[in-house]
Amino acid sequence: MEQENARLTAEIEASFDQANAADAEEGSAIRRRSAAARSARGATAPGEDRRAKIRAVREALQQETAKRRAAKLQHMADGLRP
């Protein structure tokens, strides 16, 4: 699970780096508009609100996976009982 989290985090960070590089190439006018939009949304850093959403979704998925795994194991255990 930790390796999967590390892999996903690395992929997400790489995507953010690519997005930031693309923003830089588009020029300062777009960056100013992006900064103004982030400021209006209350984001403290570029991509921070996206990262928070991704972390929340990842946590929800992990919780759902754990619940399903527990239910599956419980079903298997019930099948072993006489």
N, C-alpha and C positions, 0 to 999 in steps of 0.2 A: 504494500500500500504506500509506504514512504517513497519507494522508487518511482511508483506511478505518479505520486504528487510532485516529486522533483522533476520528472519528465514533462508533466503538464505545465508546471510553472515555467520551465525553460522554454517550452513552445510558446506559451503566452507572452513571456518577456521578449522572445524573438519577434513575435508578431507586433508587439508594441514598438520595438526598435525599428522595424520596417515602416510602420505607420508614421513614426516620428521623422524618419529619414524622408519619407515621401512628403510630409508637411514642410520640411525644410527646403526641399527642392521646389515647391510650388510658390515660394516667395514670401516676403515679409508681410505683405498685405493680408494674405490668407492667414498667416500666423497671428497677426493682430486680431483678426476676426475670430479665430479659434480661441485665442486667449480671452477675448471679451465674452465669448459664449461660455467658456469654462467658468469664468468669473461669475457670470449671471447664474450659472447652475450651482455655484458654490464649491466647485472642485478646487482642491488645494494644489494639485499638480497635474500635468498632462496625463491622461489615462487613469488617474487614481480612482475616479468613479467607476470606470470600466473594470478595474481590478477588483474593487469591492463587490461589484455585481457578480463577477466570475467566481470570487471566493464564496459568496453566498450560494450560488448555484451549485458549485462543487460540493459544498458542505451538505446541501439538501440531497444531492445525488448519493453521497456517501452514506447518509442516514437511511435513505430508501434502500440502498444496497444491503446495508446491515440488517434492516428489518426483514427484507426478503430472504436473506441468508439464514437468519434466526428462524423464520417460519419454515424454511425448507428443512433445516436441521431438526426442528421440533417434529415435523411430519415424519422424517426418517426415524427418529427416536420412538415415536408412537407406533410405527410399524414393527419395531423390534420387541416391543413389550407384549407379553403373552395375554 
